[in-house]
């Protein structure tokens, strides 16, 4: 499959398609990541879908083959992740028998061409039937042959539902060669989910609490007093924007994390070259009411406010979680 074209199409669907299509695309993508051996990325994508949509997880598993696929992967990895608690347990021995019969079932050349009805039933008796080559490769446990026949949208559900090959997938067999691409795929889809279903972070305490939850065990300093904020403004020789004041009233600074610098509290705010420095290192600057973010790799970004910069930060944290 062309990974770049696939990702472009699926991100577009997540942003714009009807919700059943979003669920189908995320469900397929999660299985695609899992069969690439990127189980952590698959888990991250499903958890973010759950958090953003608040829909039941069985919306990602709309048919018996996908349910069987996840069940076989769970067995191979030694247990279920927390996101799968809403999926019913399956009799794996019965599922294996059904799947083996499905893989070996002969297929007519006209199967799927004619609509269901008397003519289709009649054709079944006269049209030649032979094993499906893609399914036969799985029945033989030949992952390389399966990958060569799988096409542009590989049937990863049927692949993962094959009990004999699920352990190899979990161990990193990666028949489609997508393991290195998996983090970029998961990150792009998580970002698209956040754009389509933005978190409701109405108040400053809600925003800071959300950031702290994403960080795990992080804590924030207590709020700054009005006297401390006013003292900082006098020392800086400038009145702070309303949203910076609200941030300081919520927490007097914020420790650094993996994607954001330390935000300075009232005692550490300073002026350099005519602009107020908001962070350490000095990559967040207050200029003309805007927050300028200077990144040596990504370049300069101008945020309309400190709140906007922190909302972007929350999205990046979610992608890294």
N, C-alpha and C positions, 0 to 999 in steps of 0.2 A: 504494500500500500504506500501511497505518497503521503508521508506523515504531515508535511507542511500543508498540502491541500486539505487533508482531513481536518487538521486543527483549525484552519481558517473557516471551514464550513461549519464545524460544530460550535465554535465560539459565536459565529453569526446566529445560529439557531438558539443558543442559550440566551442571547441578547434580545432576540426578536420573535421567535416562534411561539406558538401556543404552548401552554404549560405541559400537556401530555407529550409533546415533541421534546421539550426540555428534559423531562424525566427520562424519556427513551434515550436521548443522546447521552445524558449523564450516566445512566445505567450501563449503556454500551461502553462508554469511555472507562468507567471504573473496572469493568471486566477486562478491557484491553490492557489497562495498566497492570492488573493482577496477573494476566497470562504472560506479561513481559517480566514478571518477577518483582515488580515494583509495588509490593503489597502496602507499604507505608503510604505511598502516593495515592493508591486506590482508596485506602481508609480515609486519608485527608480529604479527598474529593467528596466522598459520600458524607462525611461529617459536616463539611461546609454546606453541602446541598441540604442536609437536614436542618442545619441552623438557619439557613437563609429562607427556605421554603416552608418549614414546619409541616411538611407532608409526611405521611407514613412511609416507611422504607419499602413496603411492598410495591409502591409505585415504581420503583426501580427494577422490580422483578415481576413483570407482568405475565410471564408465561412459564410453563413447567420446565423448559430447558434452562432458562436463566436461573430458576430456583435450584435446579439440580446442579448447575455449574457452581454456584456459590457453596452449596452443601459439600461438594467434592473438594473444593479449595479449602473450606474450613477444616475438613478432616485432615487434609494434607499438611496444613499449617499447625495443627494441634489444638484448635479451639476457635471460637467465634470472637471477632472484635465486638466492642461495645455497641457499635451502630447496628449490628445484625440481630439485636435482641427481639425485634418485632417480626422476624421471619420464623415461620413454624418449622420445627424439626422434621426431617424426612427419614424414611426407612432406606438407608443407603444401599442395602443389598437389593431391594426391589427396584430402586432407581437405576442401579447398575445393570440389572437384567433388562429393564426397559430400554436403556440407552444402547446397550449392545445390540439388541434387536433392531433398533432404529438405525444404527450405523450399517448394519448388514442388509437392510431392507432394499430389494431391487427397486429401481426407479425407472419409469417409462420415459422415453425421450419427449413425450408430449405432456408429462406431468407439469401442471402449473400453466400450461398454455391454454387449455380448454377450460371454460367455466364449469363449475360443478353442475351435474345434471345427467340425464339419460345418455346423451352422446358421449360424455366423458367416461361414464361407466362402461359403455360398449367398447370404446377405444382401449380401455384397460385390458380387455381380453384379446385384442389383436395386435396391439402395439408392442414392439420388443421392449423388454425390461432387462436392465443390467445393474450391477452395483454402482452406486455413486462413487466416483473416484476420490472425492474429497473426504467423504465419510469413511471410505475403505482405508484410506491412509491412517485415519485415527484408529480404526479398528485394529490395524496392524501395529499401532504404536510408532508409526514413522512420521515424526514431527517435521523433518526436513521435506519430505514429499508433500505433507499437508500444506506447509508454508508455500511451496512452489505452485500449488493449485488453488490457494485460498482466495485470490482475487483482490480487488480494491477495498472491499469492506469484509474482511475475514469474519467468518462465523465463530467468534471467540467463545460464545456460549456453548456451542456444541463441542468445541475443543476442551474447555475447562470441565464440562460435564462428563468427560471420559475419565473414569476413575483411575485407569491404569497410567494415564499421563499427568494427572493433576500433581503428584509429588514432584515430578521433574519441573513442572511450571513453577511451583512454589520455590524449588531449589535454584531457580534462575536459568532454566533452559533457554528462554527467550527466543522461540522459533521465528518471530517476526523481526528480531533485531531492533527492538524499540526501547531497551532498558535505559540507554543514555538520554533518550528523548523524553522519558516519562516525567521527570521533574518539571520540565518546561510545559508539557501538556497539562499536568495537574495545576500548575500555577496559573496558566492562562485561563483555564476553566473556572478556577476559584475566583479569579479577578472578574470574569464575566458574570458569575453568580452574584458577586458583591455589587456590581454595577446594576444588574437587573433588580436585585432585591436588597437595596441599601439598608443597613441597620438603622433602626429608629433610636437615635441618640440625641434626644431633644435637649437635655440639660447638660451643663458642664459636669456635674457629678456622674451622670449616666455615661458620658463619653470617657471620663477618666476611669470609671469602674470597668468599662468594657476593655480599655487598653490594659488595665491591670489583670483582668481575667485572661486575656490573650497571652500575657506574659507568664502566667502561671502563679508563682509565689511572690511576685513583686509587690511592694508597698509604696505608698506616696507619702511625702511629708505632710504635716497638718496644714490647714489654711493659713495664709498670711493675714495679719490684722490690717485694718484700714490705716492705722498709724504707720505700719511698716511699708505699705504700698505708697503712701504719700511721701514718706521719707525717701524712698527710692526715686520717686519722680523729682523731688527737689534736688537730689544728688545728680540725677541724669540731666536735669535742666529741660525736661520734656514731660508732657502728660502722656501717659500710656493709653493706647486704644482701649475701648470698653471691653473687648473680648480678652485682651491680655490681663486686664484687671480682674475679670471674672475667673480666668484660669488661676491667678494667684489667690483669689478668694477660695478656690476649691482645693488647691494644693500649692504650697510655696516652693515650686520647682518640681522636677520629675527626674528620677534616675535614668541613665541610659539603658538601652537594650540592644538587641542584635541588629535593628534597622534604624535606630534613632539616637541622636546624641543626648547628653544630659541637658535638660532644660533648667535654666538658672532661676533661682529664687530671688526674692527682693534684695537680699544682702549682696548678691553676686552680679546683678545686672550692671552693665557698664556701657560706656560710649567709646567707639573707635571710629576714627575718620568720619565723624558726624552721624553715625548710625548706631542704634542701640543693639548690642549683642545679646541674643536670647539664649544661646547655647554654648556648651563647651564640649568639643572644639567649636570655634566660632563659624559654624556653617548655617546658622539661622539668624538673620539680621532683620531688624525692624526699620523699614524705610518708607516714609510717606504713607504710613498706615498699612502698608503691605508687609508680608513676611517673605523675604527673599531666601531661598534655600540654595546654597552653593555646594554642588557635588562635584568632586574632581573627575569622576567618571561620567556621570550622566549630564553634567552641565548645570546651568542655573535655572531654577523654577521660581516663578513669582506666584505666591499664594495670596488670595484676597484678604486672608486673616490668619491668625494663629489657629483658630478653630479648623479652618479648611486644611491647614498643614497637618493637624492632628488627625483629622478624618482620613486623610491620605495615609498617614502612618498606621492607623488602625487597620486599613485595608491591607497594607503590606504585611503587618503582623499576622493577620488572618491567613494570608497566602503562605507564610512561613510556618504556620502551626500544623 
